[in-house]
Amino acid sequence: PNVLAVILAAAIFFLLWWYFGKKNFPRRHFLIFVPVYFILLFALFLTFSRGITIIFLFILFAWFFWLLLKDKKSFGSKIFYALAILTVTYSLLGAVFYRREVVDRYWTTFSHKEEAVSFRMFYNGLALKTIAAYPVLGVGIGNSVGRMDEFLEKPLQPWLYQPVHNIFLLAGAEIGLFGLAAFVWFLYGIFKKSRRGISLKSGLNGSVLFFIFAAFMLFGLFDHFFLTLQPAKLLFWLVLGMMAARRT
């Protein structure tokens, strides 16, 4: 569900990119935008991926705020319609159809007693132990799960073996601190090249890529899929490639 959620979140950003990028929005295009936007939001909600959904909404509102600062006259009415559809979609689904599931799923999101949170903290601790034991070269790409038993008092249940849910800790554990530094430096280079995209004088294209990149970095703090699962890796490097290819 998390990988599906991040793909849907990116799709929504790209749909809005198309929506906001048209100065004169024909009625037929609006009739396409509304149902597609609704379906994507509906699908994202049904993943029940808490972290992805919360981060996505935070970054989306930040992007809307940036657009208003850039040109309230051009983007104000479009943002109103986009927010209205988003609010109606989530209100209907959350308050009417899936009220019980939403309460059960989201109420304990930030509690350390929540299983998803406690396991993430546990895997983070294992990753830090791995980095401390193998700081130079790490344990090798793809080997962090297989080497977990070295840092456990007793073996885990088979279904609990999985990578640490943090791409930076995962990189540090598998390729060492030097590899982690190179990875962070590479990402900083992409960020530095694209940060002009959030200048109020810049175009819409640069801003949407920047905000997607920001969302991806936050997603990466709570999951490992950008480095371990093929669909997410393809999306991650596609966006980085688009950012690196920009000339302005």
PALO-818388 format. One record per residue (C-alpha): residue number from 1; x, y negated, z negated. Coordinates in Angstrom, 3 decimals. Example, Ala and Ser with C-alpha at 12.3 -4.5 7.8 and 13.67 -1.06 7.14 Angstrom:
% PALO-818388
+-----+----------+----------+----------+
| num |     east |    north |       up |
+-----+----------+----------+----------+
|   1 |   12.300 |    4.500 |   -7.800 |
|   2 |   13.670 |    1.060 |   -7.140 |
+-----+----------+----------+----------+
% end
This chain:
% PALO-818388
+-----+----------+----------+----------+
| num |     east |    north |       up |
+-----+----------+----------+----------+
|   1 |    0.000 |    0.000 |    0.000 |
|   2 |    2.841 |   -2.452 |   -0.694 |
|   3 |    4.338 |   -2.035 |    2.780 |
|   4 |    0.902 |   -2.407 |    4.372 |
|   5 |    0.306 |   -5.506 |    2.242 |
|   6 |    3.543 |   -7.209 |    3.300 |
|   7 |    2.810 |   -6.494 |    6.985 |
|   8 |   -0.701 |   -7.926 |    6.591 |
|   9 |    0.632 |  -10.970 |    4.748 |
|  10 |    3.096 |  -11.631 |    7.584 |
|  11 |    0.293 |  -11.152 |   10.129 |
|  12 |   -1.830 |  -13.750 |    8.323 |
|  13 |    1.048 |  -16.229 |    8.379 |
|  14 |    1.568 |  -15.681 |   12.097 |
|  15 |   -2.174 |  -16.015 |   12.757 |
|  16 |   -2.233 |  -19.319 |   10.869 |
|  17 |    0.865 |  -20.382 |   12.766 |
|  18 |   -1.127 |  -19.950 |   15.988 |
|  19 |   -4.176 |  -21.649 |   14.452 |
|  20 |   -2.336 |  -24.745 |   13.164 |
|  21 |   -0.123 |  -24.977 |   16.231 |
|  22 |   -3.001 |  -25.841 |   18.578 |
|  23 |   -3.803 |  -29.540 |   18.682 |
|  24 |   -7.081 |  -29.097 |   20.534 |
|  25 |   -8.589 |  -25.900 |   19.199 |
|  26 |  -11.193 |  -24.578 |   21.697 |
|  27 |  -14.381 |  -23.159 |   20.252 |
|  28 |  -13.686 |  -19.731 |   21.763 |
|  29 |  -10.339 |  -19.639 |   19.963 |
|  30 |  -12.017 |  -20.542 |   16.673 |
|  31 |  -14.486 |  -17.691 |   17.207 |
|  32 |  -11.475 |  -15.389 |   17.515 |
|  33 |   -9.615 |  -16.869 |   14.552 |
|  34 |  -12.397 |  -16.602 |   11.959 |
|  35 |  -13.164 |  -12.855 |   12.205 |
|  36 |   -9.512 |  -11.879 |   12.605 |
|  37 |   -8.515 |  -14.001 |    9.598 |
|  38 |  -11.366 |  -12.510 |    7.569 |
|  39 |  -10.422 |   -8.927 |    8.524 |
|  40 |   -6.752 |   -9.459 |    7.657 |
|  41 |   -7.657 |  -10.987 |    4.284 |
|  42 |  -10.138 |   -8.164 |    3.673 |
|  43 |   -7.475 |   -5.563 |    4.465 |
|  44 |   -4.886 |   -7.303 |    2.268 |
|  45 |   -7.331 |   -7.363 |   -0.628 |
|  46 |   -8.114 |   -3.663 |   -0.233 |
|  47 |   -4.446 |   -2.707 |   -0.603 |
|  48 |   -4.792 |   -3.797 |   -4.264 |
|  49 |   -1.097 |   -4.670 |   -4.113 |
|  50 |   -0.946 |   -7.129 |   -6.971 |
|  51 |    2.566 |   -8.489 |   -6.599 |
|  52 |    2.365 |   -8.967 |   -2.839 |
|  53 |   -1.077 |  -10.593 |   -3.007 |
|  54 |   -0.168 |  -13.005 |   -5.826 |
|  55 |    3.110 |  -14.060 |   -4.174 |
|  56 |    1.414 |  -14.359 |   -0.784 |
|  57 |   -1.269 |  -16.684 |   -2.163 |
|  58 |    1.325 |  -18.785 |   -3.990 |
|  59 |    3.466 |  -19.225 |   -0.857 |
|  60 |    0.404 |  -19.796 |    1.322 |
|  61 |   -0.817 |  -22.645 |   -0.903 |
|  62 |    2.721 |  -24.083 |   -0.945 |
|  63 |    2.732 |  -24.058 |    2.867 |
|  64 |   -0.696 |  -25.711 |    3.005 |
|  65 |    0.547 |  -28.414 |    0.642 |
|  66 |    3.592 |  -28.969 |    2.882 |
|  67 |    1.326 |  -29.312 |    5.927 |
|  68 |   -0.798 |  -31.919 |    4.136 |
|  69 |    2.308 |  -33.899 |    3.243 |
|  70 |    3.483 |  -33.662 |    6.834 |
|  71 |    0.282 |  -34.858 |    8.497 |
|  72 |   -2.973 |  -34.882 |    6.551 |
|  73 |   -4.941 |  -36.142 |    9.540 |
|  74 |   -3.852 |  -33.306 |   11.842 |
|  75 |   -3.958 |  -30.417 |    9.367 |
|  76 |   -6.486 |  -31.485 |    6.728 |
|  77 |   -9.657 |  -30.147 |    8.339 |
|  78 |   -7.957 |  -26.945 |    9.523 |
|  79 |   -6.621 |  -26.249 |    6.039 |
|  80 |  -10.113 |  -26.814 |    4.629 |
|  81 |  -11.582 |  -24.142 |    6.938 |
|  82 |   -8.711 |  -21.737 |    6.221 |
|  83 |   -9.135 |  -22.174 |    2.455 |
|  84 |  -12.909 |  -21.845 |    2.720 |
|  85 |  -12.657 |  -18.502 |    4.520 |
|  86 |  -10.005 |  -17.301 |    2.080 |
|  87 |  -12.104 |  -18.303 |   -0.936 |
|  88 |  -15.302 |  -16.754 |    0.411 |
|  89 |  -13.521 |  -13.519 |    1.338 |
|  90 |  -11.843 |  -13.041 |   -2.035 |
|  91 |  -14.871 |  -14.195 |   -4.003 |
|  92 |  -17.196 |  -11.759 |   -2.236 |
|  93 |  -14.807 |   -8.849 |   -2.531 |
|  94 |  -13.495 |   -9.609 |   -5.994 |
|  95 |  -16.637 |  -10.834 |   -7.699 |
|  96 |  -19.306 |   -8.798 |   -5.939 |
|  97 |  -18.084 |   -5.548 |   -4.398 |
|  98 |  -14.944 |   -4.655 |   -6.366 |
|  99 |  -15.362 |   -6.490 |   -9.646 |
| 100 |  -14.522 |   -3.505 |  -11.843 |
| 101 |  -11.513 |   -2.491 |   -9.773 |
| 102 |  -10.154 |   -6.056 |   -9.757 |
| 103 |  -10.455 |   -6.349 |  -13.529 |
| 104 |   -8.809 |   -2.965 |  -14.109 |
| 105 |   -6.047 |   -3.626 |  -11.586 |
| 106 |   -5.142 |   -7.265 |  -12.240 |
| 107 |   -5.887 |   -7.734 |  -15.924 |
| 108 |   -2.648 |   -6.047 |  -17.046 |
| 109 |   -0.461 |   -7.257 |  -14.170 |
| 110 |    2.054 |   -9.071 |  -16.363 |
| 111 |    1.886 |   -6.814 |  -19.403 |
| 112 |    5.046 |   -4.858 |  -20.273 |
| 113 |    2.774 |   -1.978 |  -21.238 |
| 114 |    1.498 |   -1.684 |  -17.667 |
| 115 |    3.061 |    1.388 |  -16.058 |
| 116 |    4.161 |   -0.418 |  -12.893 |
| 117 |    5.871 |   -3.113 |  -14.965 |
| 118 |    7.510 |   -0.758 |  -17.479 |
| 119 |    8.849 |    1.516 |  -14.740 |
| 120 |   10.298 |   -1.441 |  -12.863 |
| 121 |   12.095 |   -2.513 |  -16.026 |
| 122 |   13.347 |    1.055 |  -16.472 |
| 123 |   14.711 |    1.272 |  -12.911 |
| 124 |   16.281 |   -2.179 |  -13.257 |
| 125 |   18.144 |   -0.903 |  -16.305 |
| 126 |   19.386 |    2.151 |  -14.396 |
| 127 |   20.572 |   -0.056 |  -11.542 |
| 128 |   22.500 |   -2.299 |  -13.936 |
| 129 |   24.152 |    0.774 |  -15.481 |
| 130 |   25.075 |    1.992 |  -11.993 |
| 131 |   26.604 |   -1.376 |  -11.111 |
| 132 |   28.559 |   -1.407 |  -14.373 |
| 133 |   29.898 |    2.100 |  -13.686 |
| 134 |   30.676 |    1.533 |   -9.979 |
| 135 |   31.182 |   -2.239 |   -9.605 |
| 136 |   33.507 |   -2.282 |   -6.603 |
| 137 |   32.014 |   -0.025 |   -3.924 |
| 138 |   28.832 |    1.242 |   -5.586 |
| 139 |   27.587 |    4.806 |   -5.209 |
| 140 |   27.067 |    4.611 |   -1.445 |
| 141 |   24.136 |    3.609 |    0.711 |
| 142 |   21.134 |    5.831 |   -0.005 |
| 143 |   22.787 |    7.526 |   -2.993 |
| 144 |   21.396 |    5.557 |   -5.934 |
| 145 |   18.429 |    7.892 |   -6.474 |
| 146 |   20.569 |   11.013 |   -6.251 |
| 147 |   22.976 |    9.643 |   -8.868 |
| 148 |   20.354 |    8.613 |  -11.407 |
| 149 |   20.891 |   11.656 |  -13.598 |
| 150 |   24.362 |   10.347 |  -14.501 |
| 151 |   22.699 |    7.584 |  -16.492 |
| 152 |   19.792 |    9.527 |  -17.990 |
| 153 |   19.670 |   11.429 |  -21.265 |
| 154 |   17.374 |   13.988 |  -19.647 |
| 155 |   16.124 |   14.473 |  -16.065 |
| 156 |   12.981 |   12.707 |  -14.910 |
| 157 |    9.900 |   14.345 |  -13.475 |
| 158 |   10.530 |   14.887 |   -9.730 |
| 159 |    8.010 |   12.244 |   -8.601 |
| 160 |    9.686 |    9.549 |  -10.723 |
| 161 |   12.926 |    9.504 |   -8.755 |
| 162 |   12.834 |    6.366 |   -6.616 |
| 163 |   15.022 |    3.357 |   -5.835 |
| 164 |   15.108 |    0.327 |   -8.103 |
| 165 |   12.348 |   -2.098 |   -7.120 |
| 166 |   14.683 |   -5.008 |   -6.425 |
| 167 |   16.660 |   -5.337 |   -3.179 |
| 168 |   19.505 |   -7.220 |   -4.860 |
| 169 |   19.976 |   -4.719 |   -7.670 |
| 170 |   19.644 |   -1.900 |   -5.137 |
| 171 |   22.342 |   -3.441 |   -2.932 |
| 172 |   24.594 |   -3.929 |   -5.946 |
| 173 |   24.148 |   -0.321 |   -7.065 |
| 174 |   24.768 |    1.184 |   -3.614 |
| 175 |   27.417 |   -1.082 |   -2.049 |
| 176 |   28.939 |   -2.686 |   -5.136 |
| 177 |   29.339 |   -6.290 |   -6.192 |
| 178 |   31.437 |   -7.183 |   -3.158 |
| 179 |   28.752 |   -5.806 |   -0.856 |
| 180 |   26.051 |   -7.601 |   -2.853 |
| 181 |   27.975 |  -10.867 |   -2.581 |
| 182 |   28.257 |  -10.396 |    1.199 |
| 183 |   24.514 |   -9.662 |    1.438 |
| 184 |   23.597 |  -12.744 |   -0.605 |
| 185 |   26.025 |  -14.871 |    1.412 |
| 186 |   24.417 |  -13.636 |    4.634 |
| 187 |   20.932 |  -14.505 |    3.362 |
| 188 |   22.186 |  -17.905 |    2.228 |
| 189 |   23.531 |  -18.509 |    5.726 |
| 190 |   20.096 |  -17.761 |    7.180 |
| 191 |   18.493 |  -20.037 |    4.596 |
| 192 |   20.999 |  -22.828 |    5.239 |
| 193 |   20.387 |  -22.620 |    8.979 |
| 194 |   16.623 |  -22.720 |    8.586 |
| 195 |   16.155 |  -25.152 |    5.697 |
| 196 |   15.650 |  -27.974 |    8.157 |
| 197 |   12.373 |  -26.205 |    8.903 |
| 198 |   10.873 |  -27.659 |    5.712 |
| 199 |   11.816 |  -31.213 |    6.567 |
| 200 |    8.669 |  -33.273 |    7.069 |
| 201 |   10.123 |  -34.351 |   10.412 |
| 202 |   10.542 |  -30.768 |   11.602 |
| 203 |    8.081 |  -28.812 |   13.691 |
| 204 |    5.531 |  -26.260 |   12.538 |
| 205 |    7.580 |  -23.297 |   13.791 |
| 206 |   10.473 |  -23.820 |   11.421 |
| 207 |    8.227 |  -24.301 |    8.404 |
| 208 |    6.248 |  -21.083 |    8.810 |
| 209 |    9.420 |  -19.016 |    9.195 |
| 210 |   10.906 |  -20.674 |    6.132 |
| 211 |    7.839 |  -19.953 |    3.995 |
| 212 |    7.675 |  -16.345 |    5.231 |
| 213 |   11.364 |  -15.998 |    4.339 |
| 214 |   10.652 |  -17.421 |    0.865 |
| 215 |    7.832 |  -14.912 |    0.423 |
| 216 |   10.103 |  -12.062 |    1.512 |
| 217 |   12.755 |  -13.078 |   -1.023 |
| 218 |   10.161 |  -13.032 |   -3.794 |
| 219 |    8.762 |   -9.710 |   -2.555 |
| 220 |   12.312 |   -8.350 |   -2.672 |
| 221 |   12.556 |   -9.083 |   -6.387 |
| 222 |    9.762 |   -6.608 |   -7.106 |
| 223 |   10.136 |   -3.866 |   -4.485 |
| 224 |   12.767 |   -2.053 |   -2.445 |
| 225 |   10.985 |   -1.477 |    0.871 |
| 226 |   12.959 |   -4.077 |    2.851 |
| 227 |   16.053 |   -1.893 |    2.466 |
| 228 |   14.536 |    1.587 |    2.348 |
| 229 |   11.363 |    1.921 |    4.448 |
| 230 |   11.503 |    1.604 |    8.222 |
| 231 |    8.354 |   -0.501 |    8.914 |
| 232 |    9.342 |   -3.055 |    6.275 |
| 233 |   12.965 |   -3.100 |    7.452 |
| 234 |   11.866 |   -3.807 |   11.024 |
| 235 |    9.673 |   -6.705 |    9.870 |
| 236 |   12.369 |   -8.084 |    7.560 |
| 237 |   15.102 |   -8.143 |   10.208 |
| 238 |   12.688 |   -9.402 |   12.870 |
| 239 |   11.935 |  -12.494 |   10.765 |
| 240 |   15.613 |  -13.011 |    9.910 |
| 241 |   16.471 |  -12.714 |   13.602 |
| 242 |   13.834 |  -15.297 |   14.515 |
| 243 |   15.239 |  -17.650 |   11.894 |
| 244 |   18.825 |  -17.130 |   12.988 |
| 245 |   17.884 |  -17.770 |   16.634 |
| 246 |   16.389 |  -21.203 |   15.935 |
| 247 |   18.479 |  -24.087 |   17.221 |
| 248 |   16.846 |  -26.785 |   15.126 |
+-----+----------+----------+----------+
% end
